[in-house]
Amino acid sequence: MVMGSLRQSTEVLVIGAGPGGYVAALRAADLGKEVLLVERRERRGGVCLLEGCIPSKTLIHAVALLEETRHAEKMGLQFRDVALDPGKLAAFKRSVVDGLTKGVDGLLKRRGVEVVRGHARFESPTSVALEASDVAAVDFKHCILATGSEAAVPPFARSKDVWTSREALEVPEVPKRLLVIGGGYIGFELGRVYAGLGAEVTLVELLPEFLGGADRDLAAVVVERARKRLHRVLAEAKVTALEKDGGGFRVTVETREGPLEESFDRVLVAVGRTPNTGDLGLEHTKIVLDEKGLVPTDAQCRTAEPTIFAIGDITRGPQLAHKASREAKVAAEVIAGHAAAFDNRAVPAVVFTDPELAWTGLTEAEAREKGLAVKVGVFPLAALGRARTLGRTEGLVKVIAAAESGLVLGVGIAGPNASDLVAEGTLAVEMGATLEDLAATIHPHPTLSEAVMEAAEVAAGTCVHINPPRPKKK
C-alpha cells in the first residue's frame, strides 16, 4: 500500500469525483478558490459515469434500437438478419465512458484543480489523512464531502458471486436464465437490457408494488409492458434460499402462489444503494450520521461541522446524479460567500424502461397524503397524434394541481421520451406555473410535448381532444 509523506494544504478540499464532487470542484475553481480533489478510484466520474447512468443508458438505447427493428414490420419496414454483437456493444459502451471521463479530466485540468488519488479520513475538522496515496495528508479551510453510494447486497447473497449493477453493465456474458432481485428502477432497466439481449429474465420484488415512489397509474403502464417482455414479473416474492449450483444458482422464492424453486445461470441483485459514509473518520468531527447512515445537512449543504459540507447520495433525498450536481453548485457558492441554497421545489426522477417513466414534484398520492385539495388531469397517449405516428400509444401524462389556485404541484409521464418531456413539468413546478400557464403555452404540433398541455387542459376542464365526463342524470 502506497503511503505518501507529503502534507499539502488547500482552500477547498473535495472528497469524491462523481457528478457531485467534480462539479463542486469545477464551480469552486470558477469562483476563484484553490481546489484539491481526492478520489479513491483510478478514474473520475463516479458511479454515474463509470458504472451507472451512462453505461446503462448506452445499453438501453442499443436494445431499444434492436427491438424497434424487430417490431417495425407493422409500419411496412423489414430488416433482414438483424443481430446484436455483445462484444462490440460492450466496446462501444466503453468508448462512451472513456470519452466522457477524458472530458471530465480535461475540465479539471483547465480549471487548475489538483487531483490526488487516495482514500481520505478526517483527522480533524480541518484535515484529512490519505491512504493509498502519494500525499500523506491535506489541510483545508473548507471540505465538500461527496463520496456517493454503492450497491446494497442482502446477507443471503453475499459471497455468492452474484451480480450487482456494476458487474451486469460490463456485459460479461448473456446468461440463458437470469434472476433479477429487486423491482425498482435498476431492476427494471437491467431486466429490460438482458431480456433484449436474449436472456430469459425473472424479476422478483419483496413489496406488493413495483417502482416505489412512482405514481401507481404511471408505473402500471411500465409493469404491464414488462410482463410481456420478461419471463416472469413477481411482486410479494421473497428469496429464501440462494446457493451456488455448478456454474449457476439454485434459488427458492416464496411467492403468493407458494414456493418456487428454479435454477438460474446468473443472479442480479438490485435492491437499492447504501451511502459511502463508513471509514471516513467522522468521529473526529461533529458530524453524526442518521439512522440510515446519511449525513444531515441544511439548505446550504452545511453539516454540523462548520468547515464541512456534504452533497449527493450521502445526504437525505433522492440518490440522483442531477440532485448531487445541483447541491455541488450550492455548496461551492456558499463557500465562496454567495447567497445560495438548495431550495428547489422539484427533483425529477426518470426510469429508462420501455416505455420511459418520469415524474417531478408531488405525485397524486403524495398530494392527497398531505391533505391537499387537488385537480388531476390525465391525458392518454392513445389520443395524441404524434404518439400514433410512432406506433407508441401506450402511456399517459398526468398533471396534479392545487384545486383552487391551479398551481402545478406535480407532473408524471409514462411514454416515449418521458425523460426529456419531464423537464417542462419540473420548470412548471419550480417557477410556480398554473394550469392556465401550461394550457395557454402553444406547443408545436404534432409532438409528444402536446400531451403535457392536453393534461393541463383536462385538469382545468377545457380539453377538447377527449370527451368530457357525462353529466350525471337527475
Legacy VTK file of the C-alpha trace (Angstrom):
# vtk DataFile Version 3.0
C-alpha trace
ASCII
DATASET POLYDATA
POINTS 474 float
0.000 0.000 0.000
1.366 3.369 -1.042
1.694 5.858 1.787
2.909 9.329 0.932
4.981 11.640 3.089
3.900 14.970 1.626
1.441 17.147 3.519
-0.483 19.631 1.390
-2.914 22.453 2.058
-5.764 23.932 0.065
-8.692 26.301 0.406
-11.318 23.772 -0.675
-10.928 20.011 -0.437
-13.452 17.902 -2.343
-13.659 14.204 -1.471
-15.169 12.144 -4.283
-15.125 12.792 -8.035
-18.619 11.769 -9.071
-21.267 14.095 -10.568
-21.412 15.874 -7.212
-17.720 16.045 -6.418
-16.244 17.015 -9.746
-18.971 19.617 -10.348
-18.268 21.099 -6.892
-14.559 21.251 -7.708
-15.185 22.972 -11.055
-17.619 25.513 -9.608
-15.369 26.341 -6.653
-12.432 26.829 -9.033
-14.529 29.104 -11.243
-15.276 31.179 -8.148
-11.567 31.708 -7.557
-10.896 29.065 -4.943
-7.823 26.861 -4.730
-9.242 23.342 -5.046
-7.845 19.871 -4.401
-9.944 16.846 -5.413
-9.372 13.445 -3.793
-10.749 10.305 -5.452
-10.035 6.713 -4.449
-10.768 5.335 -7.926
-8.314 5.441 -10.773
-10.753 7.423 -12.925
-13.029 10.383 -12.301
-16.770 10.381 -12.915
-18.113 8.291 -10.050
-20.697 5.529 -10.230
-22.930 7.511 -12.609
-20.347 7.817 -15.355
-18.269 4.697 -14.795
-20.836 2.043 -13.856
-24.294 3.565 -13.687
-26.245 6.183 -15.611
-24.081 6.483 -18.723
-23.235 2.826 -19.449
-26.765 1.651 -18.626
-28.376 4.177 -20.958
-25.921 3.245 -23.704
-27.019 -0.386 -23.426
-30.696 0.525 -23.126
-30.520 2.611 -26.310
-28.869 -0.230 -28.214
-31.506 -2.714 -27.061
-34.279 -0.246 -27.951
-32.904 0.084 -31.478
-32.798 -3.683 -31.829
-36.386 -4.015 -30.601
-37.581 -1.304 -32.969
-36.168 -3.152 -35.962
-37.941 -6.313 -34.851
-41.293 -4.572 -34.452
-41.182 -2.258 -37.456
-42.933 -4.657 -39.833
-46.324 -3.183 -38.955
-45.048 0.082 -40.467
-44.005 -1.696 -43.656
-40.325 -1.922 -42.736
-38.499 -5.233 -42.951
-34.988 -5.807 -41.655
-33.092 -8.954 -42.585
-30.547 -10.745 -40.408
-30.619 -8.159 -37.611
-28.320 -9.348 -34.851
-26.510 -7.956 -31.852
-22.811 -8.482 -31.171
-22.374 -8.284 -27.352
-18.631 -7.778 -27.696
-18.966 -4.772 -29.992
-21.757 -3.373 -27.832
-19.557 -3.587 -24.737
-16.718 -1.932 -26.661
-18.996 0.914 -27.765
-20.166 1.391 -24.178
-16.533 1.591 -23.006
-15.754 4.158 -25.702
-18.639 6.349 -24.489
-17.463 6.130 -20.874
-13.809 6.711 -21.808
-14.667 9.770 -23.862
-16.681 11.367 -21.076
-14.061 10.510 -18.449
-11.377 12.224 -20.517
-13.711 15.190 -20.847
-14.050 15.479 -17.055
-10.267 15.253 -16.652
-9.817 17.986 -19.234
-12.255 20.292 -17.455
-10.498 19.761 -14.121
-7.080 20.380 -15.656
-8.124 23.574 -17.414
-9.625 24.892 -14.162
-6.379 24.203 -12.301
-7.950 21.654 -9.944
-5.317 19.372 -8.431
-6.421 15.732 -8.453
-4.985 13.272 -5.934
-5.812 9.598 -5.746
-6.368 8.061 -2.329
-8.798 7.249 0.464
-9.452 10.177 2.794
-10.189 10.012 6.526
-10.736 13.042 8.719
-8.045 13.707 11.320
-9.786 16.878 12.480
-12.413 19.352 11.209
-9.718 20.914 9.001
-7.521 17.996 7.906
-7.625 14.531 6.382
-5.103 11.720 6.184
-4.804 9.893 2.872
-4.315 6.164 2.417
-3.025 4.534 -0.783
-1.811 7.910 -1.972
1.378 9.801 -2.784
0.126 12.514 -0.418
0.074 11.823 3.315
-2.422 14.452 4.430
-4.304 17.555 3.362
-5.145 20.616 5.454
-8.133 22.639 4.269
-10.311 25.627 5.102
-13.478 24.003 3.776
-14.308 20.469 2.661
-17.100 19.186 0.424
-17.836 15.542 1.128
-19.201 13.727 -1.946
-18.379 10.039 -1.513
-21.548 8.682 -3.142
-23.101 5.262 -2.641
-22.642 1.613 -3.559
-24.971 -1.227 -4.457
-26.597 -2.903 -1.470
-26.297 -6.686 -1.296
-28.580 -8.537 1.165
-26.931 -11.022 3.554
-28.278 -14.119 1.769
-26.495 -13.114 -1.440
-23.103 -12.081 -0.090
-20.065 -14.132 -1.097
-22.212 -15.934 -3.689
-20.729 -14.431 -6.873
-23.923 -12.542 -7.656
-24.002 -9.567 -9.981
-24.750 -6.020 -8.934
-25.353 -3.295 -11.497
-21.588 -2.842 -11.684
-20.934 -6.343 -12.993
-24.088 -6.506 -15.126
-23.169 -3.334 -17.013
-19.881 -4.867 -18.080
-21.947 -7.392 -20.095
-19.529 -10.224 -19.279
-21.998 -12.684 -20.800
-25.644 -13.045 -21.741
-26.995 -15.743 -19.419
-29.686 -18.052 -20.683
-31.694 -17.587 -17.481
-31.297 -14.500 -15.286
-32.919 -13.772 -11.922
-33.256 -10.086 -11.035
-33.875 -9.443 -7.337
-35.460 -6.033 -6.870
-38.338 -4.303 -8.633
-37.038 -0.749 -8.511
-35.682 1.284 -11.390
-32.353 -0.579 -11.584
-34.058 -3.969 -11.688
-36.476 -2.943 -14.432
-33.827 -1.162 -16.514
-31.304 -4.002 -16.426
-34.036 -6.616 -16.753
-35.032 -4.892 -19.981
-31.423 -4.844 -21.221
-30.791 -8.533 -20.693
-34.203 -9.579 -21.993
-33.394 -7.578 -25.125
-30.052 -9.345 -25.384
-31.813 -12.695 -25.344
-31.906 -13.781 -21.692
-34.970 -15.319 -20.073
-35.483 -12.871 -17.197
-37.384 -13.445 -13.973
-37.825 -10.339 -11.812
-38.926 -10.576 -8.170
-39.869 -7.817 -5.742
-40.405 -8.235 -1.993
-43.009 -5.462 -1.695
-46.563 -5.533 -3.097
-45.802 -2.765 -5.604
-43.052 -2.197 -8.154
-41.141 1.029 -8.821
-41.630 2.529 -5.380
-42.086 6.291 -5.338
-43.623 6.473 -8.791
-47.284 7.284 -9.407
-49.217 3.998 -9.477
-51.084 4.833 -12.689
-47.792 5.518 -14.455
-45.926 2.552 -13.003
-48.744 0.233 -14.103
-48.013 1.055 -17.753
-44.361 0.058 -17.356
-45.113 -3.098 -15.378
-47.744 -4.259 -17.878
-45.281 -3.968 -20.753
-42.520 -5.626 -18.711
-44.778 -8.625 -18.116
-44.927 -9.083 -21.887
-41.146 -8.804 -22.314
-39.824 -10.681 -19.291
-40.384 -14.334 -18.463
-41.831 -13.595 -15.021
-42.524 -10.427 -13.004
-43.465 -11.297 -9.416
-44.479 -8.984 -6.565
-44.567 -10.035 -2.906
-41.867 -12.565 -3.713
-39.111 -13.264 -1.186
-35.878 -15.086 -1.937
-35.448 -17.550 0.930
-32.505 -19.574 -0.362
-29.737 -18.935 -2.863
-26.933 -21.411 -3.362
-24.257 -21.990 -5.966
-25.121 -24.961 -8.145
-22.322 -25.905 -10.510
-21.903 -22.972 -12.874
-25.194 -21.404 -11.819
-27.512 -20.897 -8.863
-30.310 -22.805 -7.206
-32.870 -20.362 -5.829
-36.002 -20.709 -3.733
-38.550 -17.904 -3.895
-41.633 -17.683 -1.694
-44.475 -16.265 -3.797
-48.167 -15.594 -3.241
-48.854 -18.870 -5.052
-46.355 -20.839 -2.982
-42.632 -21.693 -3.157
-40.808 -21.525 -6.479
-37.563 -23.493 -6.856
-35.557 -22.900 -10.012
-32.056 -22.817 -11.415
-30.562 -19.674 -12.937
-27.306 -19.060 -14.769
-26.859 -15.668 -13.137
-28.412 -13.654 -10.310
-28.524 -9.856 -10.373
-29.158 -8.062 -7.068
-30.797 -4.639 -7.458
-32.289 -3.838 -4.051
-31.038 -0.282 -3.662
-27.892 1.569 -2.669
-26.142 2.368 0.612
-24.263 5.620 1.354
-20.471 5.543 1.481
-20.204 7.130 4.917
-18.224 4.456 6.742
-14.466 4.603 7.348
-14.290 8.370 6.837
-13.065 9.332 10.294
-16.252 11.253 11.025
-15.724 10.566 14.728
-13.059 13.298 14.580
-15.740 15.817 13.579
-19.119 16.934 14.951
-20.937 15.006 12.223
-23.308 12.301 13.489
-24.944 10.037 10.894
-28.696 9.473 10.961
-30.418 6.099 11.263
-29.888 5.441 7.540
-26.179 6.243 7.620
-26.707 9.613 5.926
-25.063 12.944 6.745
-27.612 15.533 7.957
-27.293 18.873 6.149
-29.144 22.176 5.936
-30.355 24.052 2.851
-26.838 25.354 2.242
-25.398 21.806 2.346
-23.644 22.528 5.643
-23.115 19.719 8.128
-22.908 20.004 11.912
-19.218 20.782 11.392
-18.946 24.389 10.092
-15.949 23.610 7.874
-17.505 20.560 6.203
-20.270 20.408 3.588
-21.923 17.243 2.239
-23.751 16.576 -1.026
-25.207 13.787 -3.144
-26.045 10.227 -2.199
-24.665 10.549 1.342
-27.322 13.164 2.199
-31.089 12.968 2.559
-33.240 12.981 -0.547
-33.239 11.016 -3.804
-29.953 9.376 -4.805
-29.780 11.007 -8.220
-26.839 12.474 -10.120
-28.639 15.689 -11.059
-29.583 16.336 -7.444
-25.922 15.900 -6.458
-24.761 18.299 -9.181
-27.207 20.977 -8.048
-26.104 20.583 -4.421
-22.479 20.773 -5.588
-23.002 24.230 -7.019
-24.822 25.372 -3.891
-22.014 24.209 -1.602
-19.297 25.800 -3.731
-21.180 29.082 -3.935
-21.841 29.208 -0.189
-18.145 28.603 0.499
-17.318 31.446 -1.878
-19.609 33.772 0.057
-22.534 33.789 -2.350
-26.195 33.667 -1.320
-27.197 30.158 -2.380
-29.431 27.366 -1.101
-30.831 24.047 -2.229
-34.407 25.285 -2.198
-35.590 23.509 -5.320
-39.247 22.549 -5.288
-38.841 19.581 -7.611
-36.197 16.948 -8.307
-37.241 14.961 -11.393
-36.893 11.182 -11.408
-36.614 9.057 -14.551
-36.783 5.314 -15.168
-35.408 4.354 -18.583
-37.741 1.456 -19.132
-39.958 0.794 -22.147
-41.910 2.997 -22.102
-39.935 5.551 -20.137
-41.329 6.683 -16.800
-40.698 10.135 -15.313
-42.194 12.306 -12.620
-41.478 15.567 -10.833
-42.919 17.423 -7.870
-45.714 15.673 -5.977
-47.405 12.511 -7.147
-51.179 12.311 -6.752
-50.795 10.004 -3.752
-48.290 12.327 -2.059
-50.549 15.334 -2.565
-53.527 13.534 -1.044
-51.406 12.229 1.854
-50.558 15.859 2.620
-54.267 16.615 2.742
-54.147 18.881 -0.295
-57.221 19.510 -2.382
-56.138 18.833 -5.948
-57.273 18.749 -9.545
-55.850 15.879 -11.586
-55.635 15.867 -15.351
-54.838 12.631 -17.213
-54.314 12.574 -20.973
-53.830 9.173 -22.668
-51.236 8.970 -25.427
-53.751 6.952 -27.436
-55.471 10.302 -28.110
-52.261 12.023 -29.260
-51.478 12.281 -32.966
-47.695 12.128 -32.595
-47.874 9.006 -30.427
-49.925 7.305 -33.133
-47.379 8.206 -35.830
-44.738 6.487 -33.687
-46.888 3.435 -33.095
-46.456 4.029 -29.344
-49.846 4.793 -27.878
-49.410 3.091 -24.510
-48.892 5.560 -21.688
-50.241 8.823 -20.352
-49.391 12.245 -18.948
-50.699 13.280 -15.544
-50.778 16.804 -14.101
-51.552 17.457 -10.439
-52.580 20.989 -9.435
-53.974 22.821 -6.417
-57.773 22.773 -6.635
-58.376 26.476 -6.008
-55.337 28.251 -7.459
-54.464 25.816 -10.243
-50.824 25.889 -9.098
-48.995 22.971 -10.708
-47.792 20.633 -7.957
-46.525 17.710 -9.999
-46.286 16.144 -13.430
-45.893 12.469 -14.309
-45.313 10.848 -17.697
-45.271 7.270 -18.933
-44.415 7.070 -22.609
-41.714 7.630 -25.212
-39.213 10.405 -24.440
-40.644 10.928 -20.942
-37.092 11.615 -19.743
-36.948 14.739 -21.902
-40.571 15.830 -21.520
-40.429 15.883 -17.711
-38.155 18.942 -17.795
-41.153 21.086 -18.761
-43.033 19.787 -15.752
-40.070 20.476 -13.490
-39.844 24.052 -14.770
-43.584 24.479 -14.230
-43.332 23.368 -10.595
-40.143 25.338 -9.984
-41.454 28.640 -11.379
-44.902 28.337 -9.776
-46.796 27.896 -13.039
-50.542 27.307 -13.109
-52.717 25.070 -15.238
-53.572 28.109 -17.327
-49.855 28.765 -17.949
-49.337 25.233 -19.284
-52.588 25.164 -21.245
-52.090 28.589 -22.832
-48.490 27.900 -23.853
-48.511 26.989 -27.541
-46.910 23.577 -28.015
-45.744 22.604 -31.515
-47.883 20.100 -33.397
-47.575 17.208 -33.866
-45.294 16.478 -30.892
-45.279 14.415 -27.738
-44.975 17.611 -25.703
-48.572 18.459 -26.571
-49.642 15.771 -24.096
-48.449 17.985 -21.218
-50.614 20.834 -22.464
-53.556 18.487 -23.005
-53.264 17.029 -19.484
-53.278 20.546 -18.044
-56.427 21.271 -20.062
-58.058 18.108 -18.721
-57.370 19.266 -15.161
-58.732 22.718 -15.988
-61.805 21.260 -17.685
-61.029 22.789 -21.098
-59.651 19.851 -23.092
-61.319 19.264 -26.477
-59.427 16.159 -27.586
-61.032 13.759 -25.139
-64.700 13.528 -24.327
-65.812 15.372 -21.181
-67.415 13.385 -18.357
-71.051 12.634 -18.966
-73.392 14.772 -16.894
-74.985 12.949 -14.015
-78.631 12.030 -14.520
-81.046 13.819 -12.261
LINES 1 475
474 0 1 2 3 4 5 6 7 8 9 10 11 12 13 14 15 16 17 18 19 20 21 22 23 24 25 26 27 28 29 30 31 32 33 34 35 36 37 38 39 40 41 42 43 44 45 46 47 48 49 50 51 52 53 54 55 56 57 58 59 60 61 62 63 64 65 66 67 68 69 70 71 72 73 74 75 76 77 78 79 80 81 82 83 84 85 86 87 88 89 90 91 92 93 94 95 96 97 98 99 100 101 102 103 104 105 106 107 108 109 110 111 112 113 114 115 116 117 118 119 120 121 122 123 124 125 126 127 128 129 130 131 132 133 134 135 136 137 138 139 140 141 142 143 144 145 146 147 148 149 150 151 152 153 154 155 156 157 158 159 160 161 162 163 164 165 166 167 168 169 170 171 172 173 174 175 176 177 178 179 180 181 182 183 184 185 186 187 188 189 190 191 192 193 194 195 196 197 198 199 200 201 202 203 204 205 206 207 208 209 210 211 212 213 214 215 216 217 218 219 220 221 222 223 224 225 226 227 228 229 230 231 232 233 234 235 236 237 238 239 240 241 242 243 244 245 246 247 248 249 250 251 252 253 254 255 256 257 258 259 260 261 262 263 264 265 266 267 268 269 270 271 272 273 274 275 276 277 278 279 280 281 282 283 284 285 286 287 288 289 290 291 292 293 294 295 296 297 298 299 300 301 302 303 304 305 306 307 308 309 310 311 312 313 314 315 316 317 318 319 320 321 322 323 324 325 326 327 328 329 330 331 332 333 334 335 336 337 338 339 340 341 342 343 344 345 346 347 348 349 350 351 352 353 354 355 356 357 358 359 360 361 362 363 364 365 366 367 368 369 370 371 372 373 374 375 376 377 378 379 380 381 382 383 384 385 386 387 388 389 390 391 392 393 394 395 396 397 398 399 400 401 402 403 404 405 406 407 408 409 410 411 412 413 414 415 416 417 418 419 420 421 422 423 424 425 426 427 428 429 430 431 432 433 434 435 436 437 438 439 440 441 442 443 444 445 446 447 448 449 450 451 452 453 454 455 456 457 458 459 460 461 462 463 464 465 466 467 468 469 470 471 472 473
